[in-house]
Structure formats: C-alpha cells, structure tokens
Amino acid sequence: MMGTLEQQQLRASSTRQQTLGQYGSFKTPKGTAQTSLVDTPVEMSLGEPSGGSTAAEDVRPKMNGTLDNKPSLNIIGFSYVVKERTGHWWNGACFRSRKKLVLNNLCMTFETGELTALVGTSGSGKTSLLDVISGRSTGVTTGVISYNGQQCTREMMRQKSSYVLQADRLLPTLTVRETLTYMAYLKLPGHFKPSDIDKKVQSVIIDMGLIHVAESRIGGTVIRGVSGGEKRRISIGVQLLKDPDILLLDEPTSGLDAFTAHHLVQSLADLAHKGKLVIMSIHQPRSDIFRLLDKIAILTMGQLAFLGRPDQMVPYFTTIGYPCPVNQNPCDVYIDVTSVDRRTKKQEQRSLARTRDICASFFDSDLQTGIIKRITLGLSQHHVDNVEEMDAASNDWPSWPRVFTCLLNRMNVHLKRDRSAFLARFLLLPFFVPFILMFLGRLGNNQGSIQDRLGIIYQSIQVAPYVGLVNGIAFFPVLRDLFYRENHDGLYSTATFVSAYYIHCLPFNIISGALFASALYWVAGMNPNIVSFGAFVLVSIMLQQFGEVMTISICGFFRNAQLANNTTALIFSASGLVASGLLRTMENMPTILQWAGYVAIHKYVTEIVVGNEFSGLQFTCDTSGRGQQCIKTGAEFIHAQYPQALEHMTRNFILTGAYLVATLGLAISLFKLRGSPVLH
C-alpha cells in the first residue's frame, strides 16, 4: 500500500498509461475536436485547441460499451486543477492565484440503468465531478472521459445529458405547466409542433407526479406556491424534457424533509431502471435512501475512497480495518471515516493520513481492478458508430425566431403577473412629476424663469435614466441568473437574451417616458411649440431606455447587484454633472472634463432640450434690477450658452439614437467578456 499522495499519483499515472495505451484513439463527432471535456496533458484551458499532435492522442481509449452492451460513462486517470485567489483584493489577491487539485486520478465507470450516488463531505469533489462530466468545468483537466465509445465533448454532453443544479432557479410568477412549456420551446427540436410540445409537457408532468399542481404558480419568498419537493421535481422535469441519456443531479435532496427526499430518490431510481444513467451527489443519505441506490462512490479530497454496490461497502471497509458498528447506517459511518477533521492541527494530520491510506487501499483493491477490467473487456463488444446521428441532432435546434419569441413572451408574462412591478414600470417615472412641480412651480417669462427652466431640464434628464436604473436592478438580476443556467445548457446565445430583454423593456419605457414628459411639459408651462414637446417626449423615452440598458450592461460585468447599482449611479451622476453644462458651462471646465463630456449622452440630450425649449421664447426684463444683464429672447440665451444647439439638432438626435444601439452592443460584449458562471 502506498502511504503518500505523491506515490499514489505516480502509480496512477503509470497504471493509466499501461491500461489505456492499448485502446487506440477515440471516435469523435465531426467538428468537435476542439471542445473536448478533457484537455491534453499539456496544460491549457478547457476547450482550447492543442495546436498539434500530443502524447494524449496515444492514450485516448476506444471504448465500446460494457459487458452487457449497455452504454456506459467511463472516467479513467482523471485529474482536475483550478486556480483560486488567496487573500483579499486589497492585498493584491486579484493579481495572484494558486493551483488547487480538485480531482485526483479518478477511475470510475457508470452504467445505464443504474442510480449512482456521489457521497462525501463538503469540498470532497462531488459537484466538481458533475461539472466536469456536464462540460461546465473551468480549470485544467487531464485523463479520459468517454460515453458509449466516444470521446465526450461539450456539444455531445449537451445532447446526451442534462444537469439539475442544486438551487431551483424558477420564475415564481409562472405556473408549473407554463414553466415546462417555455422550456420545451427552448429545448425541443425545431420540427416539434405546438401539439407535440404540449404532449411532451403533459407526459413529464405525469411522470414527475405534478398533475395536482400543474396549474399552480411556482411561488417565491413573498407569494407562496408549490412546495420545496415539488420545485425539485419541476427542476428535474425541465431537464427530462429532451429525454436525456444521462441525468446529473447536484444535491437533489438538499432542503427537503425525510419523506419528500425518499420519494424523490425513489423517482430517480425508477428513471434509472427505465434506461437512464443517473448520477447524483448527496451529502449524507439516510438508510432508506441507501437501499435505493445501485452504486455508491465515496469521494474525499478529490480522490476515490470507494466505488461499488451498497452490499459491497461494509465487507470492503471491514477488510481494510474499518468495520461498521451494528445498527448504524454504513454511509454515515464511512463518510465520517473518510472525512478530514480540521479542528486542530494534530487531528487534521491524523485524519489526512487515514484518508490517504483509505484511498491508496482502494486504488490497489480488487474493486478498482474490476472497474478497469470492465472497461477494458468492453472493447470486445461491437459498437455501432452514431457520429452521423449526432451531427444531425446538433443541427436540429429550435429556430432563432422561436427562441427569441419564447424568451420575450416569458419575460412579459413574468412581469405581468407581478402586479407591483408591472405598475412600477408605468408609473415610477411619472411619479416624479409632482415633486418637480412642487419645487419649481409653473414657469413664467421673466428673467427668473430662465433658471427655473434650466432646473426642470436638469431634473428631467437626470431622473429618466435613474428610473431606468431602478427598473433594471429590480427586474433584471433574476432573469440574468436564469440566463446563466440556460446558456450553459446551450439553449440560446448572449445576444439573443440581451436583445429579447431590450425589446421587452422598450414598450414600457415608451409609455412611461411619454406619460412623464406629457404631464411635466404642459403642467409646468414649458415651450408650447408642438415640435418642442415632441422632442422632449422623445428625449425622455430615449434616456429611460438608455438608463436601463446601461444598467444591464453593468450587471453583466458586475454580478453583485449592489455593486452594479452603485457603479451605474456613479456613471449617470458624472455624466449629468460634467456633460450637461447646466451647473457649469463646458468652457469653464478643465480640458480633460471637456473631452470627457463628448462621450457622455447628457451633452447631446441637453443641447436638444435646451434648443427646443428656448427657441422662440420672449422674456421680460425687471426694470427695478438696473445694471443687471437682461436676456430678452430664448435665441439670445442659446447663442450665449449653447451656441450650436439648433444647428446640431439633427446630429444630436442621431448620436442619442446611436447611444441606444451602442449600449445594446456594450451589454452583449460585457456579458461575453465575463462569461456565464456556474450557479449551483
């Protein structure tokens, strides 16, 4: 038995080369060579091209199923390394990182028709293993993962597998049937008709035991809906819509009571026995759940301590010196045995030595040898290539119009069901009108009204984007988190999601901006020219739309909603203060701020509104204020403060419209730059 991790790694590497060297090369789907779930032995990020032939090509196995000719998922000599930052950002942690070995030389096989549970303490590698299998890993991987004789790629696993994450990220306002129907339109092939989709949804509802709540809303923290166990079944049902061969579940029983957890695992066992390959992670299964499992894998520190049938667990651990006490759950006992006790340094060292010995024992055991033999003997089985079928399936996704329409409809229904949010969309901006009027009153034509008009203009061009900010922060994050999950499933692109949200919020901003501008303009007594009124309405709408789209752009970069809120507010404040020229003329500002003003939208909308508001106005002079400057016409004020506002009116409208397009592009770019995190 090997006593150290380093010895075990060397032994594993040698055994892997000897075992896999005879396999030849993988069958790989056309056009997917660069999206393998496993990197080449040369360290590189997941999915990057290898740049040529490497030693990895000599050890990729051509595995043809298992002894009973059922498809199997095989993992051989697999390791996974991630980078993690250490310390706080103010100590420079954002510029340095260290490598962490998350999974270490795993050799496992999972077969169709079996329910396998990954057990172990927190940090043992259960979720990381599921992430790697599903193609959601972000670190550097070495080793072999194959399914049914083919090298696993991200595209392949998107077709063959579904991943149920730990958190149920469902829209609380939708019903169970609506949730499944929208997901069916996103997941099912393009040739499916609405009637076919309805049949599929009904079938999943029946299979998951959701008939009694099919028309009930999901519910959330404020409005109650279905129970926690039913939410878990809905999340599983969402992933079963496309009838996957492999079903992966991360902590499906987390947060459920014992009765609900047992029946959920029973349902998963039934699914497996109907021909699915089901792998789930579970923190600490009860004895009744233990009996439902077909296979159990115990992980500790990223290594395999046991993999076998439940009835093999006690005999195996007894032979290596860890018998199970009478009347105790074997899973509880052996999870404790393979745990690392970090309460004191001495206990940590003792438990680390114990777990290393246990992992080394399993590495040398007949169980591990049997796993390798089972994979090796599968070579003698006949395997029919299905590469062409996979290529055809990869092209049978829903059409872009169907996906876009589905996303847009789902956003609209979600907002409509939330009454307070729905009303806020329309009334939040007009709500500011009374406060502005109470502060400034109705405008006159004396010299003081000039400053009052500037005050109304400043308030109106500042409040509109701020309302867009408030709406974006209130409504967008929940949709963004749902996008992160569905984007990992390959359902739609970043551009599709952001564009759908852009169109979704546009009608509400049009109505809200028009109500605000109409009420403020006529009640305050601004320039009665109808063209000037139209320009003011259009600017209010464009500013509110700009504010919301800029907010979702920042939300794409900063995933913390509070940080995104503060950053966006700072941008709007700086833009209004520096670029509007209402608080201080541009000519009197430092040169750097003058240049900065040219990239801010407030410079151009201010010139539009000031030009239209003061054009054609006549002002009276106060005869008692002798010696003071008297501005008699609006044209005189425009010439003095915004000399080219009227000449550049068309240009300013074009530039303001360009900002709306540019912020859409910015949002898409920032989302792509940051990528989609795996939200468990």
C-alpha positions in Angstrom: 0.0 0.0 0.0 1.3 3.4 -0.8 1.4 5.8 2.0 1.7 9.2 0.3 -0.3 11.2 -2.2 2.8 11.6 -4.4 3.4 7.9 -4.6 -0.2 7.3 -5.5 -0.2 9.9 -8.3 2.9 8.2 -9.8 1.4 4.8 -9.5 -1.9 6.0 -11.0 -0.2 7.7 -13.9 1.8 4.6 -14.7 -1.3 2.4 -14.4 -3.3 4.8 -16.6 -0.7 4.7 -19.4 -0.5 0.9 -19.2 -4.2 0.4 -19.2 -5.1 3.0 -21.9 -2.2 2.5 -24.2 -3.9 -0.5 -25.8 -7.1 1.4 -26.6 -6.1 3.3 -29.7 -8.0 6.6 -30.4 -11.5 7.9 -29.7 -14.3 8.2 -32.2 -15.0 11.9 -32.2 -18.1 13.7 -33.6 -17.3 15.8 -36.7 -16.2 19.3 -36.0 -16.0 18.9 -32.2 -12.3 18.1 -31.8 -11.6 21.4 -30.1 -14.4 21.1 -27.5 -13.3 18.0 -25.6 -14.2 17.8 -21.9 -10.6 16.8 -21.2 -7.6 18.9 -22.0 -4.4 17.4 -23.4 -1.7 16.6 -20.9 -0.1 19.9 -21.9 -1.7 22.4 -19.5 -4.3 24.5 -21.3 -7.7 25.9 -20.6 -10.8 23.7 -21.3 -11.7 23.6 -24.9 -8.6 25.2 -26.3 -7.0 23.6 -29.4 -4.0 21.5 -28.7 -2.0 23.0 -31.5 -1.0 19.7 -32.9 -0.3 16.1 -32.1 0.5 15.3 -28.4 1.0 12.4 -26.2 -2.6 12.5 -25.3 -3.5 11.1 -28.7 -1.8 7.8 -27.8 -3.8 7.2 -24.6 -7.3 8.1 -25.7 -9.3 4.9 -25.5 -11.8 3.5 -28.0 -14.3 2.0 -25.5 -17.3 0.1 -26.9 -19.8 0.0 -24.0 -19.8 -2.6 -21.2 -20.2 -6.3 -20.9 -24.0 -6.3 -21.2 -23.7 -3.9 -24.2 -25.3 -1.1 -22.3 -23.8 2.4 -22.8 -21.5 3.4 -20.0 -19.8 6.6 -18.9 -16.1 5.9 -18.2 -13.6 8.1 -16.4 -10.0 7.0 -16.4 -7.0 8.6 -14.8 -8.9 11.9 -14.5 -7.5 14.9 -12.7 -8.9 18.5 -12.5 -6.9 21.6 -11.4 -8.4 25.0 -10.8 -6.9 28.4 -9.9 -8.0 30.1 -6.7 -7.2 33.5 -5.4 -5.8 33.8 -1.9 -6.4 36.7 0.5 -8.2 39.9 0.0 -8.2 42.0 -3.2 -6.6 45.0 -1.4 -3.6 42.7 -0.7 -3.2 42.0 -4.4 -5.1 38.7 -4.4 -6.7 39.6 -7.7 -3.2 39.5 -9.4 -2.0 36.2 -7.9 -3.5 32.8 -7.6 -2.5 29.3 -6.7 -3.4 25.9 -8.2 -5.7 23.6 -6.4 -6.0 19.9 -7.2 -9.8 19.3 -7.0 -10.0 15.8 -8.6 -7.0 13.4 -8.5 -6.6 10.3 -10.7 -10.2 9.1 -10.7 -11.0 5.9 -12.4 -14.8 5.2 -12.5 -17.5 3.7 -14.6 -21.2 4.5 -14.6 -23.7 2.3 -16.4 -27.1 2.8 -18.0 -29.9 1.5 -15.8 -28.2 2.4 -12.5 -28.6 5.1 -9.9 -25.2 6.2 -8.6 -24.7 8.4 -5.6 -21.6 10.5 -5.1 -21.2 11.0 -1.3 -18.6 12.7 0.8 -18.1 15.8 2.9 -18.2 19.3 1.6 -15.2 20.0 -0.6 -14.7 16.4 -1.5 -15.1 17.0 -5.2 -18.7 15.8 -5.8 -20.0 18.9 -7.5 -16.7 19.4 -9.4 -17.0 15.9 -10.9 -20.6 16.6 -12.0 -19.4 19.9 -13.5 -16.7 18.2 -15.5 -19.0 15.5 -16.8 -21.5 18.1 -17.9 -18.9 20.3 -19.6 -19.1 23.2 -17.1 -15.6 23.0 -15.7 -13.3 26.0 -15.9 -10.0 24.6 -14.9 -7.3 22.3 -16.5 -8.1 18.6 -16.9 -6.2 15.5 -17.8 -7.3 12.0 -18.3 -10.1 10.3 -20.2 -13.9 10.7 -20.2 -16.0 8.8 -22.7 -19.6 7.7 -23.3 -20.6 4.8 -25.4 -17.2 4.6 -27.1 -17.0 8.3 -28.0 -14.8 11.0 -26.5 -17.0 13.4 -24.5 -17.3 16.9 -25.9 -19.3 19.8 -24.6 -21.7 19.5 -27.6 -22.1 15.8 -27.1 -22.9 16.2 -23.5 -25.4 18.9 -24.2 -27.2 16.4 -26.4 -26.8 13.3 -24.2 -27.0 14.7 -20.7 -29.0 17.1 -18.5 -27.7 18.7 -15.3 -30.1 19.5 -12.4 -28.3 22.1 -10.3 -28.7 22.4 -6.5 -30.7 25.7 -6.5 -34.2 25.8 -8.1 -33.9 28.9 -10.2 -37.5 29.2 -11.4 -39.6 32.2 -12.2 -42.0 32.4 -9.2 -44.9 34.0 -11.2 -45.2 31.2 -13.8 -47.3 28.1 -13.3 -45.8 24.6 -13.4 -47.2 24.0 -16.9 -46.0 27.3 -18.2 -42.5 26.8 -16.8 -42.2 23.4 -18.6 -43.8 24.7 -21.8 -41.5 27.6 -22.2 -38.5 25.3 -21.5 -39.9 22.8 -24.0 -39.9 25.5 -26.7 -36.3 26.3 -25.9 -35.1 22.7 -25.7 -37.0 20.5 -28.1 -36.0 20.2 -31.8 -37.3 22.7 -34.3 -39.6 20.2 -36.0 -41.8 19.8 -32.9 -45.2 21.3 -33.4 -47.1 23.1 -30.6 -49.3 20.0 -30.2 -46.2 17.8 -29.9 -44.8 20.1 -27.3 -48.0 20.1 -25.3 -48.0 16.3 -25.3 -44.4 16.2 -24.1 -45.0 18.6 -21.3 -48.1 16.6 -20.2 -46.0 13.4 -20.2 -43.3 15.0 -18.0 -46.0 16.3 -15.6 -47.4 12.9 -15.2 -44.0 11.1 -14.9 -42.9 13.6 -12.2 -46.2 13.4 -10.2 -47.1 17.1 -10.8 -50.6 16.8 -12.1 -52.2 18.2 -8.9 -50.1 21.4 -9.1 -49.8 21.7 -12.9 -51.8 25.0 -12.9 -50.3 26.4 -9.7 -47.7 29.1 -9.7 -44.2 28.3 -8.6 -44.2 30.9 -5.9 -41.3 32.6 -4.1 -40.4 34.2 -0.8 -43.3 36.6 -0.8 -46.1 34.7 -2.6 -46.4 31.1 -1.6 -46.6 28.5 -4.3 -45.7 24.8 -4.7 -43.6 23.0 -2.0 -39.9 22.5 -2.0 -40.1 18.9 -3.1 -42.4 19.9 -6.0 -39.9 22.6 -7.0 -37.2 19.9 -7.1 -39.5 17.7 -9.3 -40.1 20.7 -11.6 -36.4 21.3 -12.0 -35.9 17.6 -12.8 -38.8 17.7 -15.2 -37.3 20.6 -17.0 -34.2 18.5 -17.7 -36.2 15.5 -18.7 -38.0 17.3 -21.5 -35.4 16.4 -24.1 -35.2 12.8 -22.8 -31.5 12.7 -22.0 -29.5 9.5 -21.8 -27.6 10.8 -18.8 -29.1 12.7 -15.9 -26.8 14.5 -13.4 -28.2 16.0 -10.2 -26.3 18.1 -7.6 -27.7 17.6 -4.1 -31.3 16.9 -5.2 -32.5 16.2 -1.6 -31.0 19.4 -0.1 -33.5 21.3 2.0 -36.2 18.5 1.8 -37.8 16.6 4.6 -37.0 12.9 5.0 -40.3 11.7 3.5 -40.0 14.0 0.4 -36.3 13.2 -0.1 -37.0 9.4 0.0 -39.8 9.7 -2.6 -37.6 11.9 -4.8 -34.8 9.4 -4.8 -37.3 6.6 -5.4 -38.4 8.5 -8.5 -34.8 8.9 -9.7 -34.3 5.1 -9.2 -37.3 4.4 -11.3 -36.0 6.7 -14.0 -32.7 4.9 -14.0 -34.3 1.5 -14.2 -36.2 2.6 -17.2 -32.9 3.0 -19.1 -31.3 6.3 -17.9 -27.8 6.7 -16.5 -28.5 8.7 -13.3 -25.7 10.2 -11.2 -26.5 12.4 -8.2 -24.4 13.9 -5.4 -25.9 13.7 -1.9 -24.5 14.9 1.3 -25.5 12.2 3.8 -28.1 9.6 2.6 -30.4 8.1 5.2 -30.5 4.3 5.5 -33.8 4.1 3.5 -32.2 6.1 0.7 -29.1 4.0 0.9 -31.1 0.9 0.0 -32.5 2.6 -3.2 -29.0 3.1 -4.7 -27.5 0.8 -7.3 -23.9 2.1 -6.8 -22.2 4.4 -4.4 -19.0 6.4 -4.8 -17.3 7.9 -1.8 -15.0 10.9 -2.5 -12.6 12.6 -0.2 -10.1 15.3 -1.1 -10.9 14.7 -4.8 -9.9 11.1 -4.6 -11.9 7.9 -4.7 -12.3 6.0 -1.4 -14.9 3.5 -2.6 -17.0 2.7 -5.7 -19.3 -0.2 -5.7 -22.7 -1.7 -4.9 -24.2 -0.9 -1.4 -23.8 -4.5 -0.4 -20.1 -4.3 -1.1 -19.4 -1.4 1.1 -19.3 -3.0 4.6 -17.3 -6.1 3.5 -14.8 -4.0 1.7 -14.2 -1.5 4.5 -14.1 -4.4 7.0 -11.2 -6.0 5.1 -9.1 -2.8 5.4 -9.8 -2.4 9.1 -12.9 -0.3 9.3 -15.9 -2.5 10.3 -19.3 -0.9 10.5 -20.9 -0.9 14.0 -24.2 -2.8 14.4 -27.4 -1.0 13.7 -25.7 2.0 12.1 -26.0 3.4 8.5 -22.9 2.4 6.6 -22.9 5.6 4.6 -22.8 7.7 7.8 -20.0 5.6 9.2 -17.8 5.6 6.2 -18.3 9.3 5.3 -17.1 10.1 8.8 -14.1 7.7 8.4 -13.1 9.4 5.1 -13.6 13.0 6.4 -10.8 15.3 7.4 -11.0 16.7 10.9 -9.6 20.3 10.9 -10.5 21.3 14.4 -6.8 21.0 15.5 -3.6 20.6 13.6 -2.9 17.2 15.2 -6.4 15.9 14.3 -6.0 17.2 10.8 -2.7 15.4 10.3 -4.1 12.1 11.7 -7.3 12.2 9.6 -5.3 13.2 6.5 -3.1 10.2 6.9 -6.1 7.9 7.4 -7.9 9.2 4.3 -4.8 8.8 2.2 -4.4 5.2 3.3 -8.0 4.5 2.6 -7.7 6.0 -1.0 -4.5 4.1 -1.6 -6.1 0.9 -0.4 -9.0 1.3 -2.8 -6.5 2.1 -5.6 -4.9 -1.3 -5.0 -8.2 -3.1 -4.4 -10.0 -5.7 -6.4 -12.9 -3.3 -6.8 -10.7 -0.8 -8.6 -9.1 -3.5 -10.7 -12.6 -4.8 -11.6 -13.6 -1.3 -12.8 -10.6 -1.2 -15.1 -11.2 -4.7 -16.3 -14.9 -4.0 -17.0 -13.9 -1.0 -19.2 -11.2 -3.0 -20.9 -13.4 -6.0 -21.6 -15.9 -3.7 -23.2 -13.5 -3.4 -26.1 -14.7 -6.8 -27.4 -18.3 -5.6 -27.7 -19.5 -4.4 -31.1 -20.1 -0.7 -31.2 -22.2 1.0 -34.0 -21.0 4.4 -34.9 -23.6 7.1 -34.4 -21.5 10.1 -35.3 -23.7 11.0 -38.2 -26.8 10.8 -36.0 -25.1 13.2 -33.5 -24.2 15.6 -36.3 -27.8 15.6 -37.5 -29.1 16.1 -33.9 -26.8 19.0 -33.3 -28.4 20.8 -36.2 -32.0 20.2 -35.0 -32.2 23.0 -32.5 -35.2 25.4 -32.3 -35.1 28.2 -34.8 -33.9 31.6 -33.7 -37.3 33.3 -34.1 -39.0 30.6 -31.9 -36.3 31.0 -29.2 -36.5 34.8 -29.3 -40.3 34.8 -29.2 -40.3 32.3 -26.3 -37.9 34.4 -24.2 -39.8 37.6 -24.9 -43.2 36.1 -24.1 -41.8 34.6 -20.9 -40.4 37.9 -19.7 -43.7 39.7 -20.5 -45.8 37.1 -18.6 -43.4 37.1 -15.7 -43.7 40.9 -15.4 -47.5 41.0 -15.9 -48.1 38.5 -13.1 -46.1 40.7 -10.7 -48.7 43.5 -10.2 -46.5 45.9 -8.2 -43.6 45.5 -10.7 -46.0 45.9 -13.6 -47.4 49.1 -12.3 -44.0 50.4 -11.3 -42.9 50.0 -14.9 -45.6 52.5 -16.0 -45.9 54.9 -13.1 -42.4 55.2 -11.4 -41.2 57.9 -13.7 -44.4 59.9 -13.8 -44.4 59.8 -10.0 -41.6 62.3 -10.0 -43.7 65.0 -11.8 -45.5 66.3 -8.7 -42.2 66.6 -6.8 -40.5 68.6 -9.6 -43.6 70.9 -9.9 -43.7 71.5 -6.1 -40.1 72.5 -6.2 -40.2 74.7 -9.3 -43.8 75.6 -9.8 -45.3 76.8 -13.1 -42.9 78.7 -15.4 -43.3 82.3 -16.4 -41.5 84.6 -18.9 -39.4 86.7 -16.5 -35.7 86.5 -16.0 -36.1 84.1 -13.1 -37.9 81.6 -15.3 -34.7 81.1 -17.3 -33.1 79.5 -14.3 -36.3 77.6 -13.5 -36.4 76.2 -17.0 -32.8 75.0 -16.6 -33.8 73.4 -13.3 -36.6 71.5 -15.0 -34.4 70.4 -17.8 -31.7 69.2 -15.4 -34.2 67.3 -13.3 -35.8 65.6 -16.3 -32.6 64.5 -18.0 -31.3 63.1 -14.7 -34.4 61.4 -13.4 -35.2 59.4 -16.6 -32.0 57.3 -16.7 -32.2 56.8 -12.9 -35.7 55.3 -13.2 -34.2 53.0 -15.9 -31.5 52.1 -13.4 -34.1 51.3 -10.7 -36.2 49.2 -13.0 -33.1 47.3 -14.3 -31.8 46.5 -10.8 -35.3 45.4 -9.6 -36.2 43.1 -12.5 -33.1 42.1 -14.4 -30.9 40.0 -12.0 -33.4 37.1 -11.6 -33.6 36.9 -15.4 -29.9 37.1 -15.7 -29.3 34.2 -13.3 -31.8 32.2 -15.3 -29.9 33.0 -18.4 -26.6 31.9 -16.9 -28.1 28.4 -16.3 -29.8 28.1 -19.7 -26.8 29.5 -21.5 -24.7 26.7 -20.0 -27.3 24.2 -21.4 -26.7 25.7 -24.8 -30.3 26.9 -25.3 -29.6 30.3 -26.6 -26.9 32.9 -27.0 -26.0 36.0 -25.1 -27.1 38.2 -28.0 -30.5 36.6 -28.1 -31.1 37.0 -24.4 -29.9 40.7 -24.2 -31.9 41.6 -27.4 -35.0 40.0 -26.0 -34.7 42.0 -22.8 -34.1 45.2 -24.8 -37.3 44.7 -26.8 -39.2 43.6 -23.6 -38.5 46.8 -21.7 -38.8 49.2 -24.7 -42.7 49.4 -24.8 -42.9 50.1 -21.1 -40.2 52.8 -21.3 -42.0 54.4 -24.2 -45.3 54.6 -22.3 -43.7 55.7 -19.0 -41.5 58.3 -20.7 -44.4 59.7 -22.7 -46.6 60.0 -19.5 -43.8 61.7 -17.6 -43.0 64.1 -20.4 -46.6 65.0 -21.2 -47.5 65.7 -17.6 -44.4 67.7 -16.8 -44.3 69.6 -20.1 -47.8 71.1 -20.1 -48.4 71.4 -16.4 -45.1 73.2 -15.9 -45.9 75.6 -18.8 -42.8 74.8 -20.9 -42.5 76.0 -24.6 -46.0 75.4 -26.1 -44.5 74.6 -29.5 -45.7 71.1 -30.5 -42.4 70.2 -32.2 -40.5 71.1 -29.0 -42.9 69.0 -27.0 -42.3 66.0 -29.3 -38.6 66.4 -28.9 -38.9 66.5 -25.1 -41.1 63.3 -25.1 -38.6 61.5 -27.4 -35.6 62.5 -25.3 -37.3 61.3 -22.1 -38.1 57.9 -23.7 -34.5 57.5 -25.1 -32.9 58.5 -21.7 -35.0 55.9 -19.8 -34.2 53.2 -22.3 -30.6 54.2 -22.2 -30.5 54.1 -18.4 -32.0 50.6 -18.2 -29.8 49.1 -21.0 -26.7 50.7 -19.4 -27.7 49.1 -16.1 -28.0 45.6 -17.6 -24.6 46.2 -19.2 -23.0 46.9 -15.8 -25.0 43.9 -14.4 -23.3 41.7 -17.0 -19.9 42.8 -15.7 -20.5 43.1 -12.0 -22.5 40.1 -10.8 -23.2 41.7 -7.5 -26.4 43.8 -7.9 -25.5 46.4 -5.3 -22.1 47.0 -6.9 -23.7 47.2 -10.3 -26.3 49.7 -8.9 -23.6 51.9 -7.3 -21.4 51.9 -10.5 -24.2 52.8 -12.8 -25.4 55.6 -10.5 -21.9 57.0 -10.5 -21.8 56.9 -14.3 -25.1 58.8 -14.6 -24.2 61.3 -11.9 -20.8 62.1 -13.5 -22.4 62.3 -17.0 -25.1 64.8 -15.9 -22.7 66.9 -13.8 -19.9 67.2 -16.4 -21.6 67.0 -19.8 -24.9 68.8 -19.4 -23.3 72.3 -18.9 -26.3 73.2 -16.7 -24.3 73.5 -13.5 -21.1 74.8 -15.0 -20.5 75.7 -18.7 -18.3 73.4 -20.6 -15.9 76.2 -21.5 -15.1 76.8 -17.8 -14.3 73.2 -17.0 -10.8 71.6 -17.1 -9.8 70.4 -20.5 -9.9 66.7 -19.6 -13.5 67.1 -18.4 -14.4 69.0 -21.6 -13.1 66.0 -23.6 -14.9 63.6 -21.3 -18.2 65.4 -22.0 -18.1 64.4 -25.6 -18.5 60.7 -24.8 -21.5 61.3 -22.4 -25.1 61.2 -23.7 -26.1 64.1 -21.5 -24.2 66.6 -23.6 -26.3 65.8 -26.7 -29.7 65.5 -25.0 -29.1 68.7 -23.1 -28.5 70.6 -26.4 -31.6 69.0 -27.8 -33.9 70.0 -24.9 -32.4 73.5 -24.4 -32.5 74.3 -28.1 -36.2 73.3 -28.3 -37.2 74.8 -25.0 -35.7 78.3 -25.5 -36.3 78.6 -29.3 -38.9 81.3 -30.0 -39.4 82.4 -26.3 -39.6 86.0 -25.2 -38.6 87.1 -21.7 -39.5 90.3 -19.8 -36.9 92.4 -18.1 -37.2 93.5 -14.5 -36.9 97.4 -14.6 -36.0 97.5 -10.9 -32.9 95.5 -11.4 -30.8 98.2 -13.0 -27.3 97.2 -14.1 -28.2 93.6 -14.4 -28.0 91.7 -17.7 -31.3 91.1 -19.3 -31.9 88.2 -21.7 -34.9 89.2 -23.9 -35.2 86.2 -26.2 -34.5 82.5 -26.0 -32.3 82.7 -29.1 -30.1 85.1 -27.2 -29.7 82.6 -24.3 -29.0 79.7 -26.8 -26.4 81.8 -28.6 -24.6 82.6 -25.3 -24.7 79.2 -23.6 -25.3 76.5 -26.3 -24.2 78.4 -29.5 -24.6 75.4 -31.9 -27.6 73.6 -30.3 -30.0 74.5 -33.1 -27.5 73.8 -35.9 -26.6 70.4 -34.4 -30.2 69.3 -33.6 -30.3 66.5 -36.2 -26.7 65.4 -35.3 -27.6 65.2 -31.7 -30.7 63.1 -32.3 -28.6 60.7 -34.4 -25.9 60.5 -31.7 -28.5 59.9 -29.0 -30.0 57.1 -31.0 -26.5 55.7 -31.6 -26.1 55.5 -27.8 -29.1 53.2 -27.6 -27.6 50.9 -30.2 -24.1 51.2 -28.6 -25.3 50.2 -25.1 -27.0 47.1 -26.6 -23.7 46.2 -28.1 -21.9 47.0 -24.9 -24.2 44.8 -22.9 -23.7 41.8 -25.2 -19.9 42.4 -25.2 -19.6 42.7 -21.4 -21.7 39.5 -20.9 -19.5 37.6 -23.3 -16.3 39.1 -21.7 -17.3 37.9 -18.3 -18.8 34.6 -19.4 -21.5 32.7 -17.6 -20.7 31.5 -14.1 -21.9 28.1 -12.9 -24.6 28.9 -10.4 -25.2 25.8 -8.3 
